[in-house]
């Protein structure tokens, strides 16, 4: 909350904030989004990214394109894809292709992959980023709501992975697969149960195939992002705009992540620099997971004066025992 230009941290009360206040430690953790790998790292490589028109997918496509990849971005909305493809291509000077694809539909996935192969060949990098999510009390979920999310997230990832993976194996071509999940794929989370369940399934899929398909030259890794403020995600998960400050207050580094930061990690994992990395699940969340899971981490709110009082009480207890 902002009072006379001063940030007042509210960690226990759910309330509306006129604008989110960054905790002071955020200044120690600057955002660096420029590609960290060498120019040309992905030269002569093809990258296929689902959900590539906006948000994290757009960020990853932008970074891979800047590093020399010929990117193919896919989603259901061709108009958005074409706009994004033109924008990235104009910025990087590398061709970006837009392919319409409904990951829930195996036939649509097959047609999209046919199009990719005919234009640029089989991909060297496959990023399963397409996702769907919304908040809801679980007792209000319909069967259709459950199916919609799990079809996009879990079945969609399986459709893309199996379609491309089988073709790669047949062609004797290696590739790097990457899936984008979330930190609550590991812990579970109320109010987003379809997403949590589906993302956990995606992680199991990737770990299983990392073991089974490594012999074919295929690597599989996962990134678990923490809170990233993108327009699409926040409009569905924080429609009232009340939750950003709560997220900031439980973030040890004091700020949310950015698409460019996720993109740099994604680029590394999909590059030859990470050729010995397979079957990894990498959490990138500003420390949120460890702060929320530590039983006594709430003591960070105790002031110096309160600590002095606590220590006095503890010493008194020792003397009485």
C-alpha positions in Angstrom: 0.0 0.0 0.0 1.2 3.5 -0.7 0.9 6.2 2.1 2.5 9.6 1.3 4.9 7.9 -1.0 6.0 5.3 1.5 5.4 1.6 0.9 3.6 -0.2 3.7 3.9 -4.0 3.4 0.6 -5.9 3.9 1.4 -9.6 4.1 -1.6 -10.9 6.0 -4.5 -8.9 4.7 -5.9 -9.4 1.2 -6.6 -5.9 -0.1 -6.5 -3.7 -3.2 -3.3 -1.8 -3.9 -3.3 1.3 -6.1 0.1 0.2 -7.4 2.4 -2.6 -6.3 5.4 -1.6 -4.1 8.7 -3.3 -4.7 10.4 -4.4 -1.4 13.7 -2.7 -1.0 15.8 -5.8 -1.6 14.5 -5.8 -5.3 17.3 -3.3 -6.1 19.9 -6.0 -5.5 18.3 -8.2 -8.2 18.2 -6.3 -11.5 16.4 -7.6 -14.5 18.6 -8.8 -17.3 16.7 -9.9 -20.4 19.3 -9.6 -23.2 20.3 -13.0 -24.6 23.1 -14.4 -22.5 24.3 -17.0 -25.0 26.6 -16.2 -27.9 25.2 -14.8 -31.1 24.6 -17.7 -33.6 24.2 -20.3 -30.9 21.1 -21.6 -32.7 22.3 -20.9 -36.3 20.9 -23.5 -38.7 18.5 -24.8 -36.0 14.7 -24.9 -36.1 12.7 -24.2 -32.9 9.0 -25.0 -32.6 7.2 -23.2 -29.8 3.5 -23.8 -28.8 1.7 -20.8 -27.3 4.3 -18.7 -29.1 2.2 -15.7 -29.9 2.1 -14.0 -26.5 3.7 -14.0 -23.0 6.4 -16.5 -22.2 6.1 -18.2 -25.6 6.7 -14.9 -27.4 9.6 -14.2 -25.1 11.3 -17.5 -25.8 10.7 -17.2 -29.5 12.3 -13.7 -29.5 15.4 -14.9 -27.7 15.9 -18.0 -29.8 15.4 -16.0 -33.0 17.9 -13.4 -31.7 20.4 -16.3 -31.2 20.0 -17.4 -34.8 17.2 -20.0 -34.7 14.5 -20.2 -37.4 11.4 -20.2 -35.2 8.0 -21.6 -35.8 5.4 -20.3 -33.4 2.1 -22.1 -33.0 -1.3 -21.5 -31.4 -5.0 -21.4 -32.3 -5.1 -17.7 -33.1 -3.3 -17.2 -36.4 -3.8 -13.4 -36.5 -1.9 -13.0 -33.3 0.8 -15.4 -34.4 1.4 -13.6 -37.7 1.7 -10.2 -35.9 4.2 -11.7 -33.4 6.1 -13.5 -36.2 6.5 -10.2 -38.1 7.5 -8.3 -35.0 10.2 -10.8 -34.0 11.5 -11.2 -37.5 11.7 -7.4 -38.0 13.7 -7.2 -34.8 16.1 -10.1 -35.2 16.4 -10.3 -39.0 15.6 -14.0 -38.9 12.6 -15.7 -40.4 9.8 -16.6 -38.0 6.9 -18.8 -39.2 3.3 -18.8 -37.9 1.5 -22.1 -37.9 -2.1 -22.5 -36.6 -2.4 -25.5 -34.2 -4.9 -26.6 -31.6 -2.8 -28.8 -29.4 -5.9 -30.5 -27.9 -6.6 -32.0 -31.3 -4.2 -34.7 -32.5 -5.3 -34.2 -36.1 -4.5 -30.4 -35.9 -1.1 -31.2 -34.3 -0.3 -33.6 -37.1 -1.3 -31.1 -39.8 0.8 -28.4 -38.1 3.8 -30.6 -37.9 3.4 -31.5 -41.6 3.4 -27.8 -42.3 6.6 -27.3 -40.3 8.4 -30.2 -41.9 7.4 -29.0 -45.4 8.7 -25.5 -44.7 11.8 -25.9 -42.6 12.2 -29.6 -41.8 12.0 -31.4 -38.4 12.7 -29.1 -35.4 15.8 -29.2 -33.3 14.1 -27.5 -30.4 10.5 -28.2 -29.2 9.0 -26.1 -26.5 5.7 -27.1 -25.0 4.4 -23.8 -23.6 0.7 -23.8 -24.6 -1.4 -23.6 -21.4 -4.8 -22.7 -20.0 -5.8 -21.8 -16.5 -8.3 -20.0 -14.4 -9.1 -19.7 -10.7 -12.2 -21.4 -9.2 -13.2 -23.1 -6.0 -12.9 -26.8 -6.9 -16.5 -27.6 -5.8 -17.7 -25.3 -8.6 -15.7 -27.0 -11.3 -17.7 -28.7 -14.1 -16.5 -31.7 -16.0 -16.0 -29.5 -19.1 -13.9 -27.0 -17.1 -11.6 -29.9 -16.0 -11.4 -31.3 -19.5 -10.6 -28.0 -21.1 -7.5 -27.4 -19.0 -6.2 -30.9 -18.9 -6.7 -31.2 -22.7 -4.6 -28.1 -23.3 -1.9 -28.7 -20.8 -1.4 -32.4 -20.4 -3.0 -33.9 -23.6 -1.7 -31.0 -25.7 1.8 -31.5 -24.5 1.5 -35.3 -25.1 0.1 -34.7 -28.6 2.9 -32.4 -29.7 5.6 -34.5 -28.0 4.5 -37.8 -29.4 3.8 -36.5 -32.9 7.2 -34.8 -33.3 9.1 -37.4 -31.2 8.0 -40.3 -33.4 9.1 -38.5 -36.5 12.4 -37.6 -35.0 13.1 -41.2 -34.0 12.1 -42.4 -37.5 14.4 -39.8 -39.1 17.3 -40.6 -36.7 17.4 -36.9 -35.7 18.2 -35.7 -32.1 16.4 -32.8 -30.5 15.8 -30.9 -27.2 12.4 -30.8 -25.7 11.4 -28.3 -23.0 8.1 -28.0 -21.1 7.0 -25.0 -19.1 5.1 -26.0 -15.9 4.8 -24.2 -12.6 6.1 -24.5 -9.0 2.7 -25.8 -7.9 3.0 -28.8 -10.2 5.2 -30.1 -7.4 3.2 -29.0 -4.4 -0.4 -28.9 -5.7 -2.5 -25.9 -5.2 -6.1 -25.2 -4.4 -8.3 -23.1 -6.7 -6.2 -24.2 -9.8 -6.6 -27.9 -9.4 -7.0 -28.8 -13.1 -3.9 -26.9 -13.9 -1.9 -28.3 -11.0 -2.9 -31.8 -11.9 -2.1 -31.4 -15.6 1.2 -29.7 -15.0 2.3 -32.5 -12.7 1.4 -34.9 -15.5 3.5 -33.0 -17.9 6.5 -33.3 -15.6 6.0 -37.0 -15.3 5.8 -37.3 -19.1 9.0 -35.4 -19.6 10.9 -37.4 -16.9 9.6 -40.7 -18.3 10.7 -39.8 -21.9 14.1 -38.5 -20.7 14.8 -42.0 -19.5 13.2 -43.8 -22.4 14.1 -41.7 -25.5 17.6 -40.6 -24.6 18.9 -43.5 -26.7 17.4 -41.7 -29.7 19.2 -38.5 -29.1 16.3 -36.7 -27.4 16.6 -34.6 -24.3 13.7 -33.5 -22.0 13.7 -30.8 -19.4 11.2 -28.7 -17.5 11.2 -25.1 -16.2 8.9 -24.3 -13.3 8.4 -20.5 -13.4 7.2 -18.6 -10.4 4.9 -15.6 -10.9 5.6 -13.8 -14.2 3.4 -10.8 -14.9 2.0 -11.4 -18.4 -1.3 -9.8 -19.6 -2.9 -13.1 -20.4 -2.1 -14.9 -17.2 -2.9 -12.1 -14.8 -6.2 -11.2 -16.4 -7.4 -14.8 -15.6 -5.6 -15.4 -12.3 -5.8 -11.9 -10.8 -8.8 -10.3 -12.5 -9.3 -7.8 -9.7 -5.7 -6.7 -9.6 -5.4 -7.4 -5.8 -2.8 -10.2 -5.7 0.4 -8.7 -7.1 1.4 -7.1 -3.8 0.8 -10.4 -2.0 3.1 -12.1 -4.4 5.8 -9.5 -4.0 5.7 -9.7 -0.2 6.4 -13.5 -0.3 9.2 -13.2 -2.9 12.7 -13.2 -1.3 14.2 -11.3 -4.2 11.4 -8.7 -3.9 10.1 -8.7 -7.5 8.3 -10.8 -10.1 10.1 -12.6 -12.9 10.0 -11.5 -16.6 9.5 -13.4 -19.8 13.1 -12.5 -20.9 14.6 -14.2 -17.8 12.6 -17.4 -18.5 13.7 -17.2 -22.1 17.4 -17.1 -21.2 17.1 -20.2 -19.1 15.0 -21.9 -21.9 17.6 -21.0 -24.5 20.4 -22.5 -22.3 18.5 -25.8 -21.7 17.7 -26.1 -25.4 21.3 -25.4 -26.6 24.2 -27.7 -27.0 25.7 -26.1 -23.9 23.2 -28.2 -22.0 23.7 -31.4 -23.9 24.4 -33.3 -20.6 21.2 -31.9 -19.0 18.2 -34.2 -19.4 15.5 -35.1 -17.0 15.9 -31.9 -15.0 13.1 -29.8 -13.4 14.5 -26.4 -12.8 12.6 -24.0 -10.5 12.9 -20.3 -11.4 10.8 -18.3 -8.9 12.8 -15.7 -7.1 12.9 -18.0 -4.0 9.1 -18.1 -3.5 8.9 -21.8 -3.1 11.5 -22.1 -0.3 10.1 -19.1 1.5 6.6 -20.4 1.5 7.6 -24.0 2.5 9.9 -23.0 5.4 8.0 -23.5 8.6 9.5 -20.6 10.5 10.1 -18.2 7.6 7.2 -16.0 8.9 9.7 -14.8 11.5 11.1 -12.5 8.8 8.4 -10.1 9.9 9.7 -9.9 13.5 11.4 -6.5 14.3 14.7 -6.0 16.1 12.8 -4.8 19.2 10.6 -7.8 19.1 13.6 -10.2 18.8 15.1 -8.6 21.9 11.9 -9.2 23.7 11.7 -12.8 22.4 15.3 -13.5 23.5 14.6 -12.1 27.0 11.5 -14.4 27.2 13.6 -17.4 26.0 16.4 -16.8 28.6 13.8 -16.5 31.3 12.3 -19.8 30.3 15.8 -21.4 30.4 16.4 -20.1 33.9 13.1 -21.5 35.1 13.7 -25.0 33.8 
